[in-house]
């Protein structure tokens, strides 16, 4: 059975009389506070005099200054303990685990970190795959051979557009400097041509060339400006006036619509021209070809003639013909020592210069 809840009892002695107060425990349905207890205080009417009342009160206060406290028994003042029983239980009868903020944060942060890592991995894989695909496309494009359609021969006199049985190609010939002996400058092409014919009548080579809207006549070619100066003295000694050693800069040349044989010849032609200019110019000044120069021109014939039958472009054919004729004249001079052969060789080299300059 439940232990009865006893009230607390307090005793106070007032004016020599014991006053008893009883404190009842609070009930669920508490009665009105006016019915809890009644306090009675008796005052003696004989103490009407204020002075006497004060003295008596002071004496009483000194005597009855102390209170007698009655402490209730411990059994009566036991504090009742109450237990809060949680109604939340697991369906299986176990206690429900209280969610922890730390656990929630770790799970949330872990899921976010996992999402970031997965996204980064997918981005790397996609980027790598795209890069490999583009690289394969570039490699496949570069590895494809260049296919050029052959130029069909047309009905006309322009043989330069005829390329049969080969592929159309182009070549860029590097810029170079050519050294010449100038015989005069003229205001018109007819005047230059007339002067050239006069020089040829005297047994010297001559060729006209239009440069910078002016007409020039050349008397010979050389391999350097020093050799051109020595040739100047030679021509002056033979009665030619207005002779001037000069260098002509020739810009880079690009020749298109040619086959592989023509391309190979054009790439080798500048070196062949330079070698023949050196041999013939020095021979004119010295009156003979040195043994070293003879050895240098030994293999030039093979370079010139090995592609002759495959040439189709008109200007390329003419260039090849002039170099081939110049070489034959040098070889004829070596055999017979005839100076006219050197003049013929120089004339063919002047013709080559005129054709090459007009490419």
C-alpha positions as a printed NumPy array, in Angstrom:
array([[   0.   ,    0.   ,    0.   ],
       [   1.046,    3.577,   -0.556],
       [   2.423,    5.402,    2.496],
       [   0.109,    8.171,    3.602],
       [   1.442,   11.591,    2.832],
       [   1.61 ,   13.398,    6.098],
       [   1.653,   17.134,    6.395],
       [   4.435,   19.125,    8.057],
       [   3.715,   20.531,   11.597],
       [   5.177,   23.904,   12.747],
       [   4.782,   25.188,   16.32 ],
       [   5.291,   28.9  ,   17.162],
       [   5.073,   30.35 ,   20.645],
       [   3.483,   33.839,   20.557],
       [   2.716,   35.838,   23.728],
       [   3.378,   32.75 ,   25.816],
       [   0.862,   30.651,   23.979],
       [   1.616,   27.848,   21.602],
       [   0.257,   28.27 ,   18.123],
       [   0.128,   25.204,   15.911],
       [   0.238,   25.304,   12.089],
       [  -0.179,   22.273,    9.886],
       [   0.865,   22.158,    6.216],
       [  -1.11 ,   19.782,    4.161],
       [   0.343,   18.213,    0.953],
       [  -0.852,   19.689,   -2.351],
       [  -3.505,   17.601,   -3.933],
       [  -4.378,   17.363,   -7.576],
       [  -7.626,   19.16 ,   -6.966],
       [  -6.45 ,   21.851,   -4.518],
       [  -8.993,   23.445,   -2.336],
       [  -9.311,   27.169,   -2.076],
       [  -6.452,   28.811,   -0.208],
       [  -8.818,   30.538,    2.176],
       [  -9.636,   27.169,    3.847],
       [  -6.058,   26.065,    4.438],
       [  -5.636,   27.329,    8.015],
       [  -6.885,   29.93 ,   10.566],
       [  -4.5  ,   32.118,   12.48 ],
       [  -5.653,   33.633,   15.834],
       [  -3.744,   36.365,   17.61 ],
       [  -4.923,   37.552,   21.077],
       [  -3.961,   41.001,   22.232],
       [  -4.527,   42.066,   25.849],
       [  -6.747,   45.125,   25.954],
       [  -5.197,   46.253,   29.282],
       [  -2.138,   47.527,   27.432],
       [  -3.641,   50.664,   26.159],
       [  -0.891,   52.886,   27.279],
       [   1.582,   53.151,   24.444],
       [   4.645,   53.518,   26.647],
       [   3.723,   50.617,   28.818],
       [   2.979,   48.583,   25.709],
       [   6.332,   49.318,   24.226],
       [   8.199,   48.429,   27.418],
       [   6.259,   45.228,   27.824],
       [   6.848,   44.389,   24.184],
       [  10.55 ,   45.032,   24.535],
       [  10.725,   42.863,   27.628],
       [   8.799,   40.136,   25.943],
       [  10.978,   40.334,   22.881],
       [  14.125,   39.887,   24.912],
       [  12.692,   36.987,   26.816],
       [  10.853,   35.231,   24.049],
       [  13.403,   35.875,   21.303],
       [  13.995,   32.247,   20.51 ],
       [  11.687,   29.815,   18.679],
       [  11.289,   26.181,   19.281],
       [  11.55 ,   24.42 ,   15.924],
       [  10.177,   20.975,   15.605],
       [  11.808,   19.228,   12.681],
       [   9.629,   16.554,   11.155],
       [  10.771,   13.05 ,   11.016],
       [  12.738,   11.983,    8.024],
       [  10.182,    9.369,    7.25 ],
       [   7.546,   12.017,    6.94 ],
       [   9.664,   14.235,    4.653],
       [  10.806,   11.667,    2.17 ],
       [  10.984,   13.144,   -1.253],
       [   9.024,   11.094,   -3.654],
       [  10.937,   10.09 ,   -6.708],
       [   9.318,    9.99 ,  -10.069],
       [  10.578,    8.118,  -13.102],
       [   9.819,    9.197,  -16.617],
       [   9.186,    6.158,  -18.719],
       [   9.627,    6.728,  -22.439],
       [   6.818,    5.347,  -24.486],
       [   8.988,    5.137,  -27.611],
       [  10.162,    1.61 ,  -28.097],
       [  11.264,   -0.365,  -31.041],
       [   8.814,   -2.655,  -32.594],
       [  10.943,   -5.582,  -31.443],
       [  10.776,   -4.465,  -27.826],
       [  14.264,   -2.918,  -27.678],
       [  15.08 ,    0.682,  -26.8  ],
       [  15.068,    3.155,  -29.662],
       [  18.527,    4.51 ,  -30.395],
       [  18.752,    8.251,  -29.907],
       [  20.01 ,    9.985,  -33.056],
       [  23.363,   11.648,  -32.555],
       [  24.31 ,   14.988,  -34.233],
       [  27.881,   13.78 ,  -34.661],
       [  26.758,   10.612,  -36.408],
       [  24.373,   12.589,  -38.621],
       [  27.113,   15.07 ,  -39.573],
       [  29.567,   12.284,  -40.359],
       [  27.04 ,   10.494,  -42.52 ],
       [  26.074,   13.695,  -44.28 ],
       [  29.663,   14.809,  -44.838],
       [  30.625,   11.313,  -45.977],
       [  27.819,   11.267,  -48.523],
       [  28.802,   14.711,  -49.83 ],
       [  32.482,   13.705,  -50.067],
       [  31.544,   10.489,  -51.834],
       [  29.414,   12.435,  -54.31 ],
       [  32.293,   14.847,  -55.052],
       [  34.762,   11.997,  -55.595],
       [  32.373,   10.141,  -57.926],
       [  31.733,   13.333,  -59.931],
       [  35.474,   14.052,  -60.252],
       [  36.222,   10.495,  -61.392],
       [  33.502,   10.626,  -64.046],
       [  34.738,   14.045,  -65.251],
       [  38.302,   12.717,  -65.593],
       [  37.142,    9.629,  -67.472],
       [  34.972,   11.647,  -69.862],
       [  37.742,   14.212,  -70.492],
       [  40.335,   11.507,  -71.097],
       [  38.054,    9.616,  -73.481],
       [  37.311,   12.793,  -75.427],
       [  41.019,   13.669,  -75.656],
       [  41.949,   10.19 ,  -76.905],
       [  39.163,   10.357,  -79.494],
       [  40.353,   13.742,  -80.802],
       [  43.964,   12.52 ,  -80.893],
       [  42.954,    9.503,  -82.963],
       [  41.045,   11.742,  -85.358],
       [  44.038,   14.061,  -85.806],
       [  46.435,   11.151,  -86.313],
       [  44.113,    9.515,  -88.828],
       [  43.768,   12.779,  -90.772],
       [  47.53 ,   13.361,  -90.872],
       [  48.26 ,    9.773,  -91.833],
       [  46.1  ,    9.929,  -94.918],
       [  48.233,   10.351,  -98.055],
       [  47.684,   13.485, -100.079],
       [  45.792,   12.594, -103.202],
       [  46.172,   14.985, -106.091],
       [  44.366,   14.583, -109.325],
       [  46.493,   14.544, -112.447],
       [  46.165,   17.551, -114.711],
       [  44.416,   16.596, -117.921],
       [  46.188,   17.696, -121.065],
       [  44.283,   20.445, -122.826],
       [  43.897,   21.258, -126.492],
       [  46.382,   24.071, -126.978],
       [  49.975,   25.042, -127.331],
       [  50.552,   25.471, -123.593],
       [  52.535,   22.374, -122.755],
       [  53.157,   23.626, -119.228],
       [  49.698,   22.452, -118.171],
       [  50.255,   18.918, -119.466],
       [  51.099,   16.37 , -116.827],
       [  50.502,   12.83 , -117.966],
       [  50.986,    9.734, -115.928],
       [  52.01 ,   11.647, -112.808],
       [  50.765,   13.688, -109.854],
       [  50.384,   17.457, -109.817],
       [  52.744,   19.072, -107.34 ],
       [  54.521,   22.342, -106.57 ],
       [  57.971,   23.432, -105.451],
       [  59.352,   26.5  , -103.702],
       [  62.835,   27.524, -104.823],
       [  64.711,   29.558, -102.233],
       [  65.749,   33.14 , -102.937],
       [  69.248,   33.557, -104.366],
       [  71.675,   36.156, -105.704],
       [  73.007,   36.018, -109.235],
       [  76.146,   37.882, -110.395],
       [  76.293,   39.361, -113.907],
       [  78.296,   41.722, -116.137],
       [  75.985,   44.484, -117.307],
       [  76.557,   45.957, -120.781],
       [  74.028,   48.795, -120.642],
       [  70.603,   50.074, -119.509],
       [  67.943,   51.221, -121.995],
       [  64.611,   52.958, -121.939],
       [  62.935,   50.591, -124.399],
       [  63.051,   46.92 , -125.204],
       [  63.826,   47.591, -128.88 ],
       [  66.902,   49.613, -127.936],
       [  68.114,   46.846, -125.641],
       [  67.541,   44.175, -128.307],
       [  69.436,   46.234, -130.891],
       [  72.412,   46.629, -128.563],
       [  72.387,   42.882, -127.818],
       [  72.504,   41.977, -131.486],
       [  75.437,   44.36 , -131.968],
       [  77.363,   42.7  , -129.131],
       [  76.705,   39.234, -130.53 ],
       [  78.058,   40.418, -133.846],
       [  81.346,   41.164, -132.079],
       [  81.609,   37.593, -130.815],
       [  80.384,   38.123, -127.243],
       [  77.315,   36.716, -125.461],
       [  74.39 ,   39.064, -124.786],
       [  70.865,   38.815, -123.299],
       [  68.192,   41.413, -122.5  ],
       [  66.148,   41.391, -119.301],
       [  63.319,   43.567, -118.016],
       [  63.669,   44.555, -114.337],
       [  61.801,   47.271, -112.449],
       [  60.22 ,   48.533, -115.658],
       [  63.614,   49.045, -117.269],
       [  65.509,   47.203, -119.98 ],
       [  69.012,   45.872, -119.338],
       [  71.568,   44.055, -121.455],
       [  73.958,   41.545, -119.884],
       [  77.264,   40.339, -121.279],
       [  77.968,   37.394, -119.023],
       [  77.391,   35.587, -115.682],
       [  79.762,   34.843, -112.8  ],
       [  79.818,   32.936, -109.538],
       [  80.777,   35.962, -107.377],
       [  81.137,   39.725, -107.541],
       [  84.942,   39.382, -107.59 ],
       [  84.831,   37.182, -110.692],
       [  82.385,   39.634, -112.299],
       [  84.887,   42.449, -111.748],
       [  87.618,   40.462, -113.467],
       [  85.274,   39.827, -116.378],
       [  84.662,   43.574, -116.544],
       [  88.33 ,   44.126, -117.231],
       [  88.296,   41.438, -119.909],
       [  85.414,   43.064, -121.821],
       [  86.86 ,   46.57 , -121.546],
       [  90.113,   45.244, -122.963],
       [  88.143,   43.928, -125.956],
       [  86.53 ,   47.326, -126.718],
       [  83.258,   47.186, -124.786],
       [  82.113,   50.349, -122.991],
       [  79.712,   50.898, -120.063],
       [  80.546,   47.495, -118.564],
       [  79.428,   47.149, -114.958],
       [  79.747,   44.171, -112.551],
       [  76.481,   43.733, -110.712],
       [  74.517,   41.365, -108.449],
       [  70.837,   40.64 , -108.988],
       [  68.665,   39.444, -106.062],
       [  66.115,   36.888, -107.204],
       [  63.12 ,   36.342, -104.919],
       [  61.816,   32.937, -103.908],
       [  60.065,   31.152, -106.722],
       [  57.048,   28.872, -106.408],
       [  56.252,   26.688, -109.411],
       [  52.935,   24.802, -109.482],
       [  51.315,   22.189, -111.721],
       [  54.458,   20.135, -112.139],
       [  55.165,   16.448, -111.749],
       [  57.71 ,   14.815, -109.465],
       [  60.44 ,   14.727, -112.14 ],
       [  60.07 ,   18.467, -112.786],
       [  60.076,   19.173, -109.097],
       [  63.344,   17.265, -108.629],
       [  64.996,   19.1  , -111.53 ],
       [  63.968,   22.562, -110.261],
       [  65.352,   21.782, -106.819],
       [  68.733,   20.798, -108.316],
       [  68.916,   23.493, -111.04 ],
       [  70.264,   26.453, -108.941],
       [  73.332,   24.481, -107.823],
       [  74.012,   23.29 , -111.391],
       [  73.746,   26.853, -112.701],
       [  76.096,   28.123, -110.014],
       [  78.703,   25.48 , -110.841],
       [  78.623,   26.127, -114.598],
       [  78.83 ,   29.908, -114.003],
       [  81.962,   29.403, -111.926],
       [  83.665,   27.188, -114.519],
       [  82.905,   29.352, -117.583],
       [  83.582,   32.783, -116.01 ],
       [  86.94 ,   31.715, -114.611],
       [  87.826,   30.081, -117.933],
       [  87.097,   33.326, -119.838],
       [  89.349,   35.34 , -117.504],
       [  92.128,   32.711, -117.205],
       [  91.889,   31.249, -120.729],
       [  91.564,   27.657, -119.454],
       [  89.609,   25.414, -117.095],
       [  91.402,   24.319, -113.953],
       [  91.649,   20.626, -113.167],
       [  89.617,   21.087, -109.998],
       [  86.771,   22.648, -112.013],
       [  86.893,   19.787, -114.496],
       [  86.301,   17.303, -111.693],
       [  83.404,   19.374, -110.333],
       [  81.407,   19.217, -113.576],
       [  81.896,   15.479, -114.107],
       [  78.599,   14.425, -112.548],
       [  76.468,   17.385, -113.72 ],
       [  75.409,   15.652, -116.959],
       [  73.679,   12.843, -115.064],
       [  71.748,   15.308, -112.882],
       [  70.546,   17.25 , -115.906],
       [  69.645,   14.407, -118.243],
       [  68.143,   11.777, -115.953],
       [  64.712,   13.469, -115.895],
       [  64.694,   15.086, -119.344],
       [  62.173,   12.652, -120.894],
       [  59.702,   13.131, -118.016],
       [  59.538,   16.92 , -118.214],
       [  56.237,   18.342, -119.486],
       [  56.172,   21.982, -118.317],
       [  57.395,   24.286, -121.08 ],
       [  59.492,   26.59 , -118.913],
       [  61.021,   23.675, -117.059],
       [  61.9  ,   22.05 , -120.359],
       [  63.588,   25.284, -121.534],
       [  65.578,   25.594, -118.316],
       [  66.755,   22.02 , -118.647],
       [  67.694,   22.576, -122.275],
       [  69.795,   25.694, -121.518],
       [  71.744,   23.978, -118.718],
       [  72.289,   20.888, -120.843],
       [  73.573,   23.022, -123.786],
       [  75.876,   24.988, -121.469],
       [  77.376,   21.748, -120.141],
       [  77.931,   20.414, -123.668],
       [  79.741,   23.632, -124.639],
       [  82.037,   23.319, -121.605],
       [  82.802,   19.721, -122.516],
       [  83.541,   20.821, -126.096],
       [  85.965,   23.444, -124.827],
       [  87.739,   20.809, -122.744],
       [  88.25 ,   18.713, -125.839],
       [  89.208,   21.351, -128.457],
       [  90.186,   24.375, -126.336],
       [  88.123,   26.596, -128.606],
       [  87.175,   29.903, -126.9  ],
       [  83.974,   30.114, -128.929],
       [  82.71 ,   27.177, -126.86 ],
       [  83.069,   29.264, -123.671],
       [  81.128,   32.106, -125.335],
       [  78.365,   29.652, -126.278],
       [  78.311,   28.278, -122.712],
       [  77.936,   31.814, -121.3  ],
       [  75.151,   32.545, -123.796],
       [  73.168,   29.5  , -122.651],
       [  73.626,   30.52 , -119.013],
       [  72.333,   34.046, -119.82 ],
       [  69.29 ,   32.477, -121.48 ],
       [  68.72 ,   30.319, -118.362],
       [  68.869,   33.46 , -116.211],
       [  66.227,   35.184, -118.312],
       [  63.819,   32.206, -118.183],
       [  64.363,   31.587, -114.462],
       [  63.795,   35.237, -113.592],
       [  60.419,   35.14 , -115.374],
       [  59.124,   32.059, -113.526]])
